[in-house]
Amino acid sequence: MVEITAQVNNTEPGAANYKTYLQKLLQAAIDFNEAEFLDILNYLADKIGFEKLIVDVCYPYLQRVGLLWDTNRVIPAQEHFSSYIIQNRLISETEKFSSSQTGSPEIILFCPENEHHELPLLFINYLLRKRGWKVLYLGSNIKLEDLKEVAQLTGITHLYLHMITNFTGFSIDDYLEKLHKIFPNKKIIASGKGTEQSQRSFVQLQLLKKDEDIYAFIEKAS
């Protein structure tokens, strides 16, 4: 821990140096300094835009914290502390588009049962709403029984799932096939690392295996 703190303190700040701000965020997390952590996020959002903040700063930051956790150089509480603040910032930014969410939703966003990595789904929720989609956000760890109930709502045309790990009890292809059988009239969109090994192909399925695919889907459909 002392080594990390010294490294941060010895880093000269640069106006457009993302690496410097990663270090500043890490120091704020080490100190559990919520105000400082949030000030850095807000400053960068103002300077480079909110989407670039998430993609170019927050994601690399969380990856770095994960690696440091694996090597016992930060404690799990510091990762949870960071993720909590970033998620709240994402939710706050997404609320700016609440006024456009009138009428029936057209797309359901969810993570399958036992998938608890919600941050990417929150960012996809933000991107969709910003570009005019009407979204029903269910969040992480959603059982098929619950999905069946809400998918009956009038206006729902798309089911969008994001999966980083696969703890569904099925292979990813079996899970997608099951979704297709339960919801034959819905367009199924799947993204995330957990879908990379999928070989399934049917008319109502679209696999977004890269970040560029996610952006292309959102932009084209909107």
MODELLER restraints for C-alpha pairs under 7 A, 6 or more apart:
rsr = mdl.restraints
at = mdl.atoms
rsr.add(forms.Gaussian(group=physical.xy_distance, feature=features.Distance(at['CA:1:A'], at['CA:73:A']), mean=5.85, stdev=0.5))
rsr.add(forms.Gaussian(group=physical.xy_distance, feature=features.Distance(at['CA:1:A'], at['CA:74:A']), mean=6.82, stdev=0.5))
rsr.add(forms.Gaussian(group=physical.xy_distance, feature=features.Distance(at['CA:5:A'], at['CA:27:A']), mean=6.49, stdev=0.5))
rsr.add(forms.Gaussian(group=physical.xy_distance, feature=features.Distance(at['CA:8:A'], at['CA:23:A']), mean=5.58, stdev=0.5))
rsr.add(forms.Gaussian(group=physical.xy_distance, feature=features.Distance(at['CA:8:A'], at['CA:24:A']), mean=6.74, stdev=0.5))
rsr.add(forms.Gaussian(group=physical.xy_distance, feature=features.Distance(at['CA:8:A'], at['CA:27:A']), mean=6.58, stdev=0.5))
rsr.add(forms.Gaussian(group=physical.xy_distance, feature=features.Distance(at['CA:11:A'], at['CA:20:A']), mean=6.81, stdev=0.5))
rsr.add(forms.Gaussian(group=physical.xy_distance, feature=features.Distance(at['CA:13:A'], at['CA:20:A']), mean=5.79, stdev=0.5))
rsr.add(forms.Gaussian(group=physical.xy_distance, feature=features.Distance(at['CA:14:A'], at['CA:20:A']), mean=6.63, stdev=0.5))
rsr.add(forms.Gaussian(group=physical.xy_distance, feature=features.Distance(at['CA:18:A'], at['CA:57:A']), mean=6.60, stdev=0.5))
rsr.add(forms.Gaussian(group=physical.xy_distance, feature=features.Distance(at['CA:22:A'], at['CA:57:A']), mean=6.74, stdev=0.5))
rsr.add(forms.Gaussian(group=physical.xy_distance, feature=features.Distance(at['CA:22:A'], at['CA:61:A']), mean=5.78, stdev=0.5))
rsr.add(forms.Gaussian(group=physical.xy_distance, feature=features.Distance(at['CA:25:A'], at['CA:37:A']), mean=5.69, stdev=0.5))
rsr.add(forms.Gaussian(group=physical.xy_distance, feature=features.Distance(at['CA:28:A'], at['CA:36:A']), mean=6.06, stdev=0.5))
rsr.add(forms.Gaussian(group=physical.xy_distance, feature=features.Distance(at['CA:28:A'], at['CA:37:A']), mean=5.40, stdev=0.5))
rsr.add(forms.Gaussian(group=physical.xy_distance, feature=features.Distance(at['CA:29:A'], at['CA:37:A']), mean=6.98, stdev=0.5))
rsr.add(forms.Gaussian(group=physical.xy_distance, feature=features.Distance(at['CA:29:A'], at['CA:78:A']), mean=5.68, stdev=0.5))
rsr.add(forms.Gaussian(group=physical.xy_distance, feature=features.Distance(at['CA:29:A'], at['CA:82:A']), mean=6.38, stdev=0.5))
rsr.add(forms.Gaussian(group=physical.xy_distance, feature=features.Distance(at['CA:30:A'], at['CA:78:A']), mean=6.47, stdev=0.5))
rsr.add(forms.Gaussian(group=physical.xy_distance, feature=features.Distance(at['CA:44:A'], at['CA:53:A']), mean=6.35, stdev=0.5))
rsr.add(forms.Gaussian(group=physical.xy_distance, feature=features.Distance(at['CA:45:A'], at['CA:53:A']), mean=5.71, stdev=0.5))
rsr.add(forms.Gaussian(group=physical.xy_distance, feature=features.Distance(at['CA:65:A'], at['CA:79:A']), mean=6.38, stdev=0.5))
rsr.add(forms.Gaussian(group=physical.xy_distance, feature=features.Distance(at['CA:68:A'], at['CA:74:A']), mean=5.69, stdev=0.5))
rsr.add(forms.Gaussian(group=physical.xy_distance, feature=features.Distance(at['CA:69:A'], at['CA:75:A']), mean=5.95, stdev=0.5))
rsr.add(forms.Gaussian(group=physical.xy_distance, feature=features.Distance(at['CA:69:A'], at['CA:76:A']), mean=6.50, stdev=0.5))
rsr.add(forms.Gaussian(group=physical.xy_distance, feature=features.Distance(at['CA:87:A'], at['CA:119:A']), mean=6.27, stdev=0.5))
rsr.add(forms.Gaussian(group=physical.xy_distance, feature=features.Distance(at['CA:90:A'], at['CA:122:A']), mean=6.87, stdev=0.5))
rsr.add(forms.Gaussian(group=physical.xy_distance, feature=features.Distance(at['CA:90:A'], at['CA:123:A']), mean=6.81, stdev=0.5))
rsr.add(forms.Gaussian(group=physical.xy_distance, feature=features.Distance(at['CA:94:A'], at['CA:126:A']), mean=5.05, stdev=0.5))
rsr.add(forms.Gaussian(group=physical.xy_distance, feature=features.Distance(at['CA:97:A'], at['CA:129:A']), mean=6.24, stdev=0.5))
rsr.add(forms.Gaussian(group=physical.xy_distance, feature=features.Distance(at['CA:97:A'], at['CA:130:A']), mean=6.36, stdev=0.5))
rsr.add(forms.Gaussian(group=physical.xy_distance, feature=features.Distance(at['CA:101:A'], at['CA:134:A']), mean=5.44, stdev=0.5))
rsr.add(forms.Gaussian(group=physical.xy_distance, feature=features.Distance(at['CA:104:A'], at['CA:154:A']), mean=6.66, stdev=0.5))
rsr.add(forms.Gaussian(group=physical.xy_distance, feature=features.Distance(at['CA:104:A'], at['CA:155:A']), mean=5.57, stdev=0.5))
rsr.add(forms.Gaussian(group=physical.xy_distance, feature=features.Distance(at['CA:105:A'], at['CA:134:A']), mean=4.69, stdev=0.5))
rsr.add(forms.Gaussian(group=physical.xy_distance, feature=features.Distance(at['CA:105:A'], at['CA:135:A']), mean=5.22, stdev=0.5))
rsr.add(forms.Gaussian(group=physical.xy_distance, feature=features.Distance(at['CA:105:A'], at['CA:136:A']), mean=5.73, stdev=0.5))
rsr.add(forms.Gaussian(group=physical.xy_distance, feature=features.Distance(at['CA:105:A'], at['CA:155:A']), mean=6.07, stdev=0.5))
rsr.add(forms.Gaussian(group=physical.xy_distance, feature=features.Distance(at['CA:105:A'], at['CA:156:A']), mean=6.03, stdev=0.5))
rsr.add(forms.Gaussian(group=physical.xy_distance, feature=features.Distance(at['CA:106:A'], at['CA:134:A']), mean=5.52, stdev=0.5))
rsr.add(forms.Gaussian(group=physical.xy_distance, feature=features.Distance(at['CA:106:A'], at['CA:135:A']), mean=6.16, stdev=0.5))
rsr.add(forms.Gaussian(group=physical.xy_distance, feature=features.Distance(at['CA:106:A'], at['CA:155:A']), mean=5.28, stdev=0.5))
rsr.add(forms.Gaussian(group=physical.xy_distance, feature=features.Distance(at['CA:106:A'], at['CA:156:A']), mean=4.19, stdev=0.5))
rsr.add(forms.Gaussian(group=physical.xy_distance, feature=features.Distance(at['CA:106:A'], at['CA:157:A']), mean=5.41, stdev=0.5))
rsr.add(forms.Gaussian(group=physical.xy_distance, feature=features.Distance(at['CA:106:A'], at['CA:158:A']), mean=6.39, stdev=0.5))
rsr.add(forms.Gaussian(group=physical.xy_distance, feature=features.Distance(at['CA:107:A'], at['CA:134:A']), mean=6.60, stdev=0.5))
rsr.add(forms.Gaussian(group=physical.xy_distance, feature=features.Distance(at['CA:107:A'], at['CA:135:A']), mean=5.14, stdev=0.5))
rsr.add(forms.Gaussian(group=physical.xy_distance, feature=features.Distance(at['CA:107:A'], at['CA:136:A']), mean=6.11, stdev=0.5))
rsr.add(forms.Gaussian(group=physical.xy_distance, feature=features.Distance(at['CA:107:A'], at['CA:156:A']), mean=5.62, stdev=0.5))
rsr.add(forms.Gaussian(group=physical.xy_distance, feature=features.Distance(at['CA:107:A'], at['CA:157:A']), mean=6.07, stdev=0.5))
rsr.add(forms.Gaussian(group=physical.xy_distance, feature=features.Distance(at['CA:107:A'], at['CA:158:A']), mean=4.56, stdev=0.5))
rsr.add(forms.Gaussian(group=physical.xy_distance, feature=features.Distance(at['CA:107:A'], at['CA:159:A']), mean=5.76, stdev=0.5))
rsr.add(forms.Gaussian(group=physical.xy_distance, feature=features.Distance(at['CA:107:A'], at['CA:160:A']), mean=6.91, stdev=0.5))
rsr.add(forms.Gaussian(group=physical.xy_distance, feature=features.Distance(at['CA:108:A'], at['CA:135:A']), mean=6.01, stdev=0.5))
rsr.add(forms.Gaussian(group=physical.xy_distance, feature=features.Distance(at['CA:108:A'], at['CA:136:A']), mean=4.76, stdev=0.5))
rsr.add(forms.Gaussian(group=physical.xy_distance, feature=features.Distance(at['CA:108:A'], at['CA:137:A']), mean=5.92, stdev=0.5))
rsr.add(forms.Gaussian(group=physical.xy_distance, feature=features.Distance(at['CA:108:A'], at['CA:158:A']), mean=6.36, stdev=0.5))
rsr.add(forms.Gaussian(group=physical.xy_distance, feature=features.Distance(at['CA:108:A'], at['CA:159:A']), mean=4.97, stdev=0.5))
rsr.add(forms.Gaussian(group=physical.xy_distance, feature=features.Distance(at['CA:108:A'], at['CA:160:A']), mean=5.88, stdev=0.5))
rsr.add(forms.Gaussian(group=physical.xy_distance, feature=features.Distance(at['CA:109:A'], at['CA:136:A']), mean=6.28, stdev=0.5))
rsr.add(forms.Gaussian(group=physical.xy_distance, feature=features.Distance(at['CA:109:A'], at['CA:137:A']), mean=4.93, stdev=0.5))
rsr.add(forms.Gaussian(group=physical.xy_distance, feature=features.Distance(at['CA:109:A'], at['CA:138:A']), mean=5.90, stdev=0.5))
rsr.add(forms.Gaussian(group=physical.xy_distance, feature=features.Distance(at['CA:109:A'], at['CA:139:A']), mean=6.77, stdev=0.5))
rsr.add(forms.Gaussian(group=physical.xy_distance, feature=features.Distance(at['CA:109:A'], at['CA:159:A']), mean=6.48, stdev=0.5))
rsr.add(forms.Gaussian(group=physical.xy_distance, feature=features.Distance(at['CA:109:A'], at['CA:160:A']), mean=4.94, stdev=0.5))
rsr.add(forms.Gaussian(group=physical.xy_distance, feature=features.Distance(at['CA:109:A'], at['CA:161:A']), mean=5.99, stdev=0.5))
rsr.add(forms.Gaussian(group=physical.xy_distance, feature=features.Distance(at['CA:110:A'], at['CA:137:A']), mean=6.64, stdev=0.5))
rsr.add(forms.Gaussian(group=physical.xy_distance, feature=features.Distance(at['CA:110:A'], at['CA:138:A']), mean=5.23, stdev=0.5))
rsr.add(forms.Gaussian(group=physical.xy_distance, feature=features.Distance(at['CA:110:A'], at['CA:139:A']), mean=4.91, stdev=0.5))
rsr.add(forms.Gaussian(group=physical.xy_distance, feature=features.Distance(at['CA:110:A'], at['CA:140:A']), mean=5.82, stdev=0.5))
rsr.add(forms.Gaussian(group=physical.xy_distance, feature=features.Distance(at['CA:110:A'], at['CA:142:A']), mean=6.55, stdev=0.5))
rsr.add(forms.Gaussian(group=physical.xy_distance, feature=features.Distance(at['CA:110:A'], at['CA:160:A']), mean=6.42, stdev=0.5))
rsr.add(forms.Gaussian(group=physical.xy_distance, feature=features.Distance(at['CA:110:A'], at['CA:161:A']), mean=5.05, stdev=0.5))
rsr.add(forms.Gaussian(group=physical.xy_distance, feature=features.Distance(at['CA:110:A'], at['CA:162:A']), mean=6.68, stdev=0.5))
rsr.add(forms.Gaussian(group=physical.xy_distance, feature=features.Distance(at['CA:111:A'], at['CA:139:A']), mean=6.13, stdev=0.5))
rsr.add(forms.Gaussian(group=physical.xy_distance, feature=features.Distance(at['CA:111:A'], at['CA:140:A']), mean=4.45, stdev=0.5))
rsr.add(forms.Gaussian(group=physical.xy_distance, feature=features.Distance(at['CA:111:A'], at['CA:141:A']), mean=5.62, stdev=0.5))
rsr.add(forms.Gaussian(group=physical.xy_distance, feature=features.Distance(at['CA:111:A'], at['CA:142:A']), mean=6.06, stdev=0.5))
rsr.add(forms.Gaussian(group=physical.xy_distance, feature=features.Distance(at['CA:111:A'], at['CA:161:A']), mean=5.33, stdev=0.5))
rsr.add(forms.Gaussian(group=physical.xy_distance, feature=features.Distance(at['CA:111:A'], at['CA:162:A']), mean=5.31, stdev=0.5))
rsr.add(forms.Gaussian(group=physical.xy_distance, feature=features.Distance(at['CA:111:A'], at['CA:163:A']), mean=6.10, stdev=0.5))
rsr.add(forms.Gaussian(group=physical.xy_distance, feature=features.Distance(at['CA:112:A'], at['CA:140:A']), mean=6.66, stdev=0.5))
rsr.add(forms.Gaussian(group=physical.xy_distance, feature=features.Distance(at['CA:112:A'], at['CA:141:A']), mean=5.26, stdev=0.5))
rsr.add(forms.Gaussian(group=physical.xy_distance, feature=features.Distance(at['CA:112:A'], at['CA:142:A']), mean=5.08, stdev=0.5))
rsr.add(forms.Gaussian(group=physical.xy_distance, feature=features.Distance(at['CA:112:A'], at['CA:143:A']), mean=6.52, stdev=0.5))
rsr.add(forms.Gaussian(group=physical.xy_distance, feature=features.Distance(at['CA:112:A'], at['CA:161:A']), mean=6.92, stdev=0.5))
rsr.add(forms.Gaussian(group=physical.xy_distance, feature=features.Distance(at['CA:112:A'], at['CA:168:A']), mean=6.77, stdev=0.5))
rsr.add(forms.Gaussian(group=physical.xy_distance, feature=features.Distance(at['CA:113:A'], at['CA:141:A']), mean=3.96, stdev=0.5))
rsr.add(forms.Gaussian(group=physical.xy_distance, feature=features.Distance(at['CA:113:A'], at['CA:142:A']), mean=4.68, stdev=0.5))
rsr.add(forms.Gaussian(group=physical.xy_distance, feature=features.Distance(at['CA:113:A'], at['CA:143:A']), mean=5.06, stdev=0.5))
rsr.add(forms.Gaussian(group=physical.xy_distance, feature=features.Distance(at['CA:113:A'], at['CA:168:A']), mean=5.94, stdev=0.5))
rsr.add(forms.Gaussian(group=physical.xy_distance, feature=features.Distance(at['CA:114:A'], at['CA:141:A']), mean=4.88, stdev=0.5))
rsr.add(forms.Gaussian(group=physical.xy_distance, feature=features.Distance(at['CA:114:A'], at['CA:167:A']), mean=5.69, stdev=0.5))
rsr.add(forms.Gaussian(group=physical.xy_distance, feature=features.Distance(at['CA:114:A'], at['CA:168:A']), mean=6.44, stdev=0.5))
rsr.add(forms.Gaussian(group=physical.xy_distance, feature=features.Distance(at['CA:115:A'], at['CA:140:A']), mean=6.06, stdev=0.5))
rsr.add(forms.Gaussian(group=physical.xy_distance, feature=features.Distance(at['CA:115:A'], at['CA:141:A']), mean=5.14, stdev=0.5))
rsr.add(forms.Gaussian(group=physical.xy_distance, feature=features.Distance(at['CA:115:A'], at['CA:163:A']), mean=6.64, stdev=0.5))
rsr.add(forms.Gaussian(group=physical.xy_distance, feature=features.Distance(at['CA:115:A'], at['CA:165:A']), mean=6.59, stdev=0.5))
rsr.add(forms.Gaussian(group=physical.xy_distance, feature=features.Distance(at['CA:115:A'], at['CA:167:A']), mean=6.64, stdev=0.5))
rsr.add(forms.Gaussian(group=physical.xy_distance, feature=features.Distance(at['CA:116:A'], at['CA:140:A']), mean=5.27, stdev=0.5))
rsr.add(forms.Gaussian(group=physical.xy_distance, feature=features.Distance(at['CA:116:A'], at['CA:141:A']), mean=5.80, stdev=0.5))
rsr.add(forms.Gaussian(group=physical.xy_distance, feature=features.Distance(at['CA:117:A'], at['CA:140:A']), mean=6.97, stdev=0.5))
rsr.add(forms.Gaussian(group=physical.xy_distance, feature=features.Distance(at['CA:118:A'], at['CA:139:A']), mean=6.61, stdev=0.5))
rsr.add(forms.Gaussian(group=physical.xy_distance, feature=features.Distance(at['CA:118:A'], at['CA:140:A']), mean=5.69, stdev=0.5))
rsr.add(forms.Gaussian(group=physical.xy_distance, feature=features.Distance(at['CA:121:A'], at['CA:162:A']), mean=6.38, stdev=0.5))
rsr.add(forms.Gaussian(group=physical.xy_distance, feature=features.Distance(at['CA:128:A'], at['CA:218:A']), mean=6.27, stdev=0.5))
rsr.add(forms.Gaussian(group=physical.xy_distance, feature=features.Distance(at['CA:129:A'], at['CA:135:A']), mean=6.76, stdev=0.5))
rsr.add(forms.Gaussian(group=physical.xy_distance, feature=features.Distance(at['CA:131:A'], at['CA:222:A']), mean=6.13, stdev=0.5))
rsr.add(forms.Gaussian(group=physical.xy_distance, feature=features.Distance(at['CA:132:A'], at['CA:222:A']), mean=6.38, stdev=0.5))
rsr.add(forms.Gaussian(group=physical.xy_distance, feature=features.Distance(at['CA:133:A'], at['CA:222:A']), mean=6.61, stdev=0.5))
rsr.add(forms.Gaussian(group=physical.xy_distance, feature=features.Distance(at['CA:157:A'], at['CA:186:A']), mean=5.25, stdev=0.5))
rsr.add(forms.Gaussian(group=physical.xy_distance, feature=features.Distance(at['CA:157:A'], at['CA:187:A']), mean=6.15, stdev=0.5))
rsr.add(forms.Gaussian(group=physical.xy_distance, feature=features.Distance(at['CA:158:A'], at['CA:186:A']), mean=5.47, stdev=0.5))
rsr.add(forms.Gaussian(group=physical.xy_distance, feature=features.Distance(at['CA:158:A'], at['CA:187:A']), mean=4.64, stdev=0.5))
rsr.add(forms.Gaussian(group=physical.xy_distance, feature=features.Distance(at['CA:158:A'], at['CA:188:A']), mean=5.89, stdev=0.5))
rsr.add(forms.Gaussian(group=physical.xy_distance, feature=features.Distance(at['CA:159:A'], at['CA:186:A']), mean=6.67, stdev=0.5))
rsr.add(forms.Gaussian(group=physical.xy_distance, feature=features.Distance(at['CA:159:A'], at['CA:187:A']), mean=6.18, stdev=0.5))
rsr.add(forms.Gaussian(group=physical.xy_distance, feature=features.Distance(at['CA:159:A'], at['CA:188:A']), mean=4.93, stdev=0.5))
rsr.add(forms.Gaussian(group=physical.xy_distance, feature=features.Distance(at['CA:159:A'], at['CA:189:A']), mean=6.07, stdev=0.5))
rsr.add(forms.Gaussian(group=physical.xy_distance, feature=features.Distance(at['CA:160:A'], at['CA:188:A']), mean=6.02, stdev=0.5))
rsr.add(forms.Gaussian(group=physical.xy_distance, feature=features.Distance(at['CA:160:A'], at['CA:189:A']), mean=4.58, stdev=0.5))
rsr.add(forms.Gaussian(group=physical.xy_distance, feature=features.Distance(at['CA:160:A'], at['CA:190:A']), mean=5.82, stdev=0.5))
rsr.add(forms.Gaussian(group=physical.xy_distance, feature=features.Distance(at['CA:161:A'], at['CA:189:A']), mean=6.31, stdev=0.5))
rsr.add(forms.Gaussian(group=physical.xy_distance, feature=features.Distance(at['CA:161:A'], at['CA:190:A']), mean=4.97, stdev=0.5))
rsr.add(forms.Gaussian(group=physical.xy_distance, feature=features.Distance(at['CA:161:A'], at['CA:191:A']), mean=6.49, stdev=0.5))
rsr.add(forms.Gaussian(group=physical.xy_distance, feature=features.Distance(at['CA:162:A'], at['CA:190:A']), mean=5.83, stdev=0.5))
rsr.add(forms.Gaussian(group=physical.xy_distance, feature=features.Distance(at['CA:162:A'], at['CA:191:A']), mean=4.87, stdev=0.5))
rsr.add(forms.Gaussian(group=physical.xy_distance, feature=features.Distance(at['CA:162:A'], at['CA:192:A']), mean=5.24, stdev=0.5))
rsr.add(forms.Gaussian(group=physical.xy_distance, feature=features.Distance(at['CA:163:A'], at['CA:191:A']), mean=6.45, stdev=0.5))
rsr.add(forms.Gaussian(group=physical.xy_distance, feature=features.Distance(at['CA:163:A'], at['CA:192:A']), mean=4.89, stdev=0.5))
rsr.add(forms.Gaussian(group=physical.xy_distance, feature=features.Distance(at['CA:163:A'], at['CA:193:A']), mean=6.41, stdev=0.5))
rsr.add(forms.Gaussian(group=physical.xy_distance, feature=features.Distance(at['CA:163:A'], at['CA:194:A']), mean=4.97, stdev=0.5))
rsr.add(forms.Gaussian(group=physical.xy_distance, feature=features.Distance(at['CA:163:A'], at['CA:195:A']), mean=6.66, stdev=0.5))
rsr.add(forms.Gaussian(group=physical.xy_distance, feature=features.Distance(at['CA:164:A'], at['CA:192:A']), mean=5.20, stdev=0.5))
rsr.add(forms.Gaussian(group=physical.xy_distance, feature=features.Distance(at['CA:164:A'], at['CA:193:A']), mean=4.72, stdev=0.5))
rsr.add(forms.Gaussian(group=physical.xy_distance, feature=features.Distance(at['CA:164:A'], at['CA:194:A']), mean=4.54, stdev=0.5))
rsr.add(forms.Gaussian(group=physical.xy_distance, feature=features.Distance(at['CA:165:A'], at['CA:194:A']), mean=5.02, stdev=0.5))
rsr.add(forms.Gaussian(group=physical.xy_distance, feature=features.Distance(at['CA:166:A'], at['CA:194:A']), mean=5.72, stdev=0.5))
rsr.add(forms.Gaussian(group=physical.xy_distance, feature=features.Distance(at['CA:172:A'], at['CA:195:A']), mean=6.44, stdev=0.5))
rsr.add(forms.Gaussian(group=physical.xy_distance, feature=features.Distance(at['CA:172:A'], at['CA:198:A']), mean=6.09, stdev=0.5))
rsr.add(forms.Gaussian(group=physical.xy_distance, feature=features.Distance(at['CA:173:A'], at['CA:198:A']), mean=5.59, stdev=0.5))
rsr.add(forms.Gaussian(group=physical.xy_distance, feature=features.Distance(at['CA:173:A'], at['CA:199:A']), mean=6.74, stdev=0.5))
rsr.add(forms.Gaussian(group=physical.xy_distance, feature=features.Distance(at['CA:173:A'], at['CA:200:A']), mean=5.56, stdev=0.5))
rsr.add(forms.Gaussian(group=physical.xy_distance, feature=features.Distance(at['CA:186:A'], at['CA:204:A']), mean=6.82, stdev=0.5))
rsr.add(forms.Gaussian(group=physical.xy_distance, feature=features.Distance(at['CA:187:A'], at['CA:204:A']), mean=4.76, stdev=0.5))
rsr.add(forms.Gaussian(group=physical.xy_distance, feature=features.Distance(at['CA:187:A'], at['CA:205:A']), mean=6.12, stdev=0.5))
rsr.add(forms.Gaussian(group=physical.xy_distance, feature=features.Distance(at['CA:188:A'], at['CA:204:A']), mean=5.92, stdev=0.5))
rsr.add(forms.Gaussian(group=physical.xy_distance, feature=features.Distance(at['CA:188:A'], at['CA:205:A']), mean=4.81, stdev=0.5))
rsr.add(forms.Gaussian(group=physical.xy_distance, feature=features.Distance(at['CA:188:A'], at['CA:206:A']), mean=6.28, stdev=0.5))
rsr.add(forms.Gaussian(group=physical.xy_distance, feature=features.Distance(at['CA:189:A'], at['CA:205:A']), mean=5.99, stdev=0.5))
rsr.add(forms.Gaussian(group=physical.xy_distance, feature=features.Distance(at['CA:189:A'], at['CA:206:A']), mean=4.92, stdev=0.5))
rsr.add(forms.Gaussian(group=physical.xy_distance, feature=features.Distance(at['CA:189:A'], at['CA:207:A']), mean=6.01, stdev=0.5))
rsr.add(forms.Gaussian(group=physical.xy_distance, feature=features.Distance(at['CA:190:A'], at['CA:206:A']), mean=6.44, stdev=0.5))
rsr.add(forms.Gaussian(group=physical.xy_distance, feature=features.Distance(at['CA:190:A'], at['CA:207:A']), mean=5.04, stdev=0.5))
rsr.add(forms.Gaussian(group=physical.xy_distance, feature=features.Distance(at['CA:190:A'], at['CA:208:A']), mean=6.00, stdev=0.5))
rsr.add(forms.Gaussian(group=physical.xy_distance, feature=features.Distance(at['CA:191:A'], at['CA:207:A']), mean=6.08, stdev=0.5))
rsr.add(forms.Gaussian(group=physical.xy_distance, feature=features.Distance(at['CA:191:A'], at['CA:208:A']), mean=4.70, stdev=0.5))
rsr.add(forms.Gaussian(group=physical.xy_distance, feature=features.Distance(at['CA:191:A'], at['CA:209:A']), mean=5.72, stdev=0.5))
rsr.add(forms.Gaussian(group=physical.xy_distance, feature=features.Distance(at['CA:192:A'], at['CA:209:A']), mean=6.38, stdev=0.5))
rsr.add(forms.Gaussian(group=physical.xy_distance, feature=features.Distance(at['CA:195:A'], at['CA:209:A']), mean=6.72, stdev=0.5))
rsr.add(forms.Gaussian(group=physical.xy_distance, feature=features.Distance(at['CA:196:A'], at['CA:209:A']), mean=5.68, stdev=0.5))
rsr.add(forms.Gaussian(group=physical.xy_distance, feature=features.Distance(at['CA:208:A'], at['CA:214:A']), mean=5.68, stdev=0.5))
